Amino acid sequence: MNITVFGVGYVGLTTGACLANLGHTILCVDVDESKIKILQSGKVPFFEPGLQELVTQNARKGKLRFSTSAEEGVKFGEVIFNCVGTPSNGDGSANLEYVFSVAKIVGEHLNDYKVVVNKSTVPPGTARKTAEIISEHNKNGVSFDVVSNPEFLREGNAIRAFNYPDKIVVGTASEKALPIMRKVYSGRMRTYLPIVETDWETAELIKYANNAFLATKISFINEISNICDRTGADVKIVSMALGLDYRISPRFLNPGVGYGGSCFPKDVKALIKTAHEKGYQARLLEEVDALNERQKKLMVTKIKERFNNDIQGKTFGVLGLSFKPKTNDMREAPSISIISELLAHGAELRVHDPCALEDARKIFNDKITYCSSAEEAALGSSAVILVTEWDEFRGINFSELGKLMKEKIIFDGRNIYEPELLKDEGFEYIGMGRK
Ligand SMILES: NC(=O)c1ccc[n+]([C@@H]2O[C@H](COP(=O)([O-])OP(=O)(O)OC[C@H]3O[C@@H](n4cnc5c(N)ncnc54)[C@H](O)[C@@H]3O)[C@@H](O)[C@H]2O)c1
């Protein structure tokens, strides 16, 4: 099938490359000329494991092309995926300006029956509004259908998440669009996987409910971790025991410095706002969001307490900057609030991340020192602060690292180290809810 994808961000490019790999012919369109130029030159403008190879292979086969022409995009695809960004507005609501601008362009250039698929995360009512906008600009009355097909991929694991999804949700009232959507996904690896076929609003809400639940699980274990800190219990063992209950499952039960990224913070806020607009106060979600903000500040509180509220002029080594491992994505990364707060208290920071140094430089310019290894970041520091749990930080040789530091203290924001082993190396260990 000929398929057009609007938006070549994490979702759009992964979707385009993976659909090309299933045998479809894909045209990816973006308004960002520089991104399209990079892609046309054969490169991927961000880091996602395996994506570069997939893009190269499929571009070579002529299965994947890139363009800035929206008109060409609308005319090309029998199916048009809308994967543009839906960032947060200042009041927490989702900014739908980009989604609707694609809808308008689709309406203006419709030349044949098309299935327009909203893949971006959007509040209930958006597919309905999309159909209205397309109709409004569709002067020749060409027939079309709108489908809600939210995306559940995880950055750092996006290709696997596409090929082995837990679920595919398709919201539409159209008998004509459904078989087309089944054909789009027919080659996806687990052919026995049922497609959750439902209406627009239910499909749209499934995505928000999914992310809100995972965010709630994280804020829940952070709450338990904070109670552990005050009672002498060890959260690692508490969460392990909780995870043994099959009704709970062990995933997303690791406490830390708060959740970040381009999805959880904005999606929780957007769901709260959507509920509010419909006259309902989503108190549980309000607290999930508020607790996450508190959690991001907790690491700095721990550091200040350890240094008797005087960190002016002290040097700290920060390990990990991206919002999670295996991505360079810094959107809403907890490292941003931790670093900003430490700078505000006069600390000096030496930072290392395997992938996100350039992205961090755009945020902090020359306010911090960028290092090419954990050892370089630790040099002369009063403590090392682990913020993002990249695999390479798990294998650090602490007896060597300690020799480079001024004081042997580690703040483990993700509980990846064993306190006893670090104590044996002469380190003082401060984790999240750990003994
Ligand atoms: N990143 C994730 O892990 C993830 C996972 C699931 C769902 N989502 C959702 O998917 C959507 C996209 O997320 P993302 O992380 O890929 O965003 P992104 O910011 O990385 O990419 C969005 C792209 O859309 C482009 N764009 C904006 N207006 C356009 C237009 N009119 N025509 C063509 N292109 C346009 C931008 O230039 C940008 O390249 C969001 O709604 C997000 O919530 C993201």
The ligand as an ORCA input file, in Angstrom:
! r2SCAN-3c Opt
* xyz 0 1
  N       7.786      9.901     21.721
  C       7.124      8.866     22.204
  O       7.675      8.006     22.891
  C       5.650      8.723     21.933
  C       5.017      7.503     22.185
  C       3.666      7.372     21.908
  C       2.946      8.461     21.431
  N       3.578      9.657     21.229
  C       2.785     10.765     20.692
  O       3.043     10.848     19.298
  C       3.038     12.212     18.875
  C       4.361     12.579     18.239
  O       5.358     12.424     19.211
  P       6.919     12.513     18.831
  O       7.668     12.239     20.082
  O       7.182     11.713     17.623
  O       7.019     14.079     18.489
  P       8.237     14.887     17.853
  O       8.171     16.233     18.438
  O       9.493     14.085     17.970
  O       7.869     14.962     16.296
  C       6.779     15.665     15.794
  C       7.105     16.061     14.351
  O       5.946     16.640     13.754
  C       6.396     17.640     12.850
  N       5.282     18.509     12.434
  C       4.658     19.494     13.130
  N       3.685     20.058     12.381
  C       3.683     19.401     11.186
  C       2.907     19.512      9.999
  N       1.922     20.379      9.895
  N       3.186     18.687      8.969
  C       4.191     17.784      9.054
  N       4.954     17.626     10.160
  C       4.708     18.424     11.217
  C       7.505     18.334     13.629
  O       8.332     19.110     12.795
  C       8.212     17.136     14.241
  O       9.258     16.659     13.403
  C       2.689     13.029     20.125
  O       1.302     13.197     20.194
  C       3.147     12.125     21.258
  O       2.442     12.366     22.453
  C       4.914      9.804     21.454
*
